[in-house]
Structures are given as structure tokens and as C-alpha cells.
Amino acid sequence: MNSDALFMSDFPTLSLFRRGKVRDVYTLGDVLLMVASDRISAFDVVMDTPIAGKGKILTNLSLFWFEMTKSIIPNHLISSTVADYPAECLPYSDQLAGRSMLVRTTTPLPIECVVRGYLAGSGWKEYSASKTVCGIALPDGLVESSKLPEPIFTPATKAETGHDENISFAEAQQICGAEIAEKAREISLKLYKFASEYAANRNIILADTKFEFGTLPNGELILIDEALTPDSSRYWLAEEYQPGKTQTNFDKQVLRDYLETLDWNKQPPPPPLPDEIVVKVKQKYQEALDRLTA
């Protein structure tokens, strides 16, 4: 298997715990192995065409942000050096190098912790209809991509299939418990503030992002999954920012835009992707990594 084009993680001697749209997680005793494949999804459908090297870009960016934010909140990372992994991983060293992390086992919160600093996506759609986002009232007169008066915490449910659904903070408290929900909101806003200020110094706008948290057996809340990648965040090019329209971005919007030109019902099976689109998507992800970590 070409380790630079890992599409489906296939490690037959390891115990698969969960296969997500992009990441595969394996159980290794009391720790987990998280592997970022080169799969890419759009409209909740995983494409049959991989983006070679995408998993390494996502892993590198997550590792960067885990290091940058560990003073705000601890995270689940144990090591990303394959030589540190349990012995059963060593036969797959080439495939795992650069795209995997050994992480602590946690109990994940059953909500997505979303912070929005700008009005886009589902937030813009809701505001257009009701002048609110997740029940939070916002001022009149905002347009698509407007900067919000201050960042807002807008949690969502985790959907096993289909789209996540935005919920109010009160609903998040009912799901997680008031104390944990309050802590998750506080930390999410701190992380967003730090990352958005950092990105702004590199001429990038962090419009919104999604965090995932888990609790350790002692009840401590830590950051898990990925962190501030183009898969979980909306990054815009600052010099081209203009409220009232869709922005130049560093995520898979180029893929969505291409798929919208096709006669496809957004249900499996997905259409094949032409080389031109694959290259463009890879360039977007690589540029985000280069700009943020340079």
C-alpha cells in the first residue's frame, strides 16, 4: 500500500473500534490509535476518489494546534511517533507515519461544540429566517459572512447518519449536564479566540470551528479528535474578505461547488472526481497548513 495515498485503513491484526468518514480508530488495550485516511466527504457522502496526502495534512495541522493550545486545555495526544506505539502497530509503520496519533481513551461528550465568529453556513440560513442562531438573538442588518458582534457558542447534536442538528445551549445542558456544558462553552470560546487571533496574524479569518471534548475517568475535560483543521473549520482568505457573499476559503468548498454542477442526487454512490478537482482540493488543504504553520 502506498503510504502517501491511504484511502481505506486496513490493518487486519488491529482491532477496529470505529470507522468515521475520514478517521479510523483502533483499540490498543487502554489507549486508541487514530488514523486519518485520505477519504473526503461532501453532503455527508464519502467520495470514492481519495485526496492523496490529505490525511497527513489533517494530522499535521491537528498536532500543531494541540501543541499550541495545550496551555488552554489538555488534549488526548500521547504520541505521533510510530516508534512509541505498541508493538502490534510496528508492521504498519509506513502506513501510519505522519497520519496517525496514539491517544488517550475518553468518554466523548454527545455534542459538537461549535463556535461562530462570522455568519455563514447553517447559521446564515437560520439568521435569514429568524434573526437568531441556535436560539441566540442577533442584531438586524447582518448579511452573509458578516462578523458577529462577538463569537457565539452554538452546539449541535452528533448525528450517526445525515446532518448534525443545531441545538440551543439549554438543550446542550440537558444532554451533557449543566456543569459540563458550561465548561465546554467556556473552553470552546477560549480556543476560538486564541486560534482566530493567531490566524489573523497570518492573513486568515477563522470564521467558525467545531471542537470535540471527552472526559477522563477522573472527570477531567480534555480536547479530543482533531483540532482546527479545514475539515472542522471554516477558514477564509483575509485580503479577499467582503461581507455579503461567499468567501475564498481553505476547505472542501471547491469539491461541493463541483458536485453542485452535476446531475447527482447527493446520495450514494458518489460520482468519480476528475483529477483537476482532486488537485484543487489538495492545494486548498496544503495552503491552509502552510499559511498557519509557517
Secondary structure as GFF3:
##gff-version 3
##sequence-region A 1 294
A	DSSP	beta_strand	15	19	.	.	.	ID=ss1
A	DSSP	beta_strand	23	28	.	.	.	ID=ss2
A	DSSP	beta_strand	31	36	.	.	.	ID=ss3
A	DSSP	beta_strand	41	42	.	.	.	ID=ss4
A	DSSP	beta_strand	45	46	.	.	.	ID=ss5
A	DSSP	alpha_helix	54	69	.	.	.	ID=ss6
A	DSSP	beta_strand	77	79	.	.	.	ID=ss7
A	DSSP	three_ten_helix	82	84	.	.	.	ID=ss8
A	DSSP	three_ten_helix	87	92	.	.	.	ID=ss9
A	DSSP	alpha_helix	93	96	.	.	.	ID=ss10
A	DSSP	beta_strand	100	104	.	.	.	ID=ss11
A	DSSP	beta_strand	107	108	.	.	.	ID=ss12
A	DSSP	beta_strand	111	118	.	.	.	ID=ss13
A	DSSP	alpha_helix	121	130	.	.	.	ID=ss14
A	DSSP	beta_strand	132	133	.	.	.	ID=ss15
A	DSSP	beta_strand	136	137	.	.	.	ID=ss16
A	DSSP	beta_strand	147	153	.	.	.	ID=ss17
A	DSSP	beta_strand	156	157	.	.	.	ID=ss18
A	DSSP	alpha_helix	169	176	.	.	.	ID=ss19
A	DSSP	alpha_helix	178	200	.	.	.	ID=ss20
A	DSSP	beta_strand	204	215	.	.	.	ID=ss21
A	DSSP	beta_strand	221	224	.	.	.	ID=ss22
A	DSSP	beta_strand	233	237	.	.	.	ID=ss23
A	DSSP	three_ten_helix	238	240	.	.	.	ID=ss24
A	DSSP	alpha_helix	253	260	.	.	.	ID=ss25
A	DSSP	alpha_helix	275	293	.	.	.	ID=ss26
###
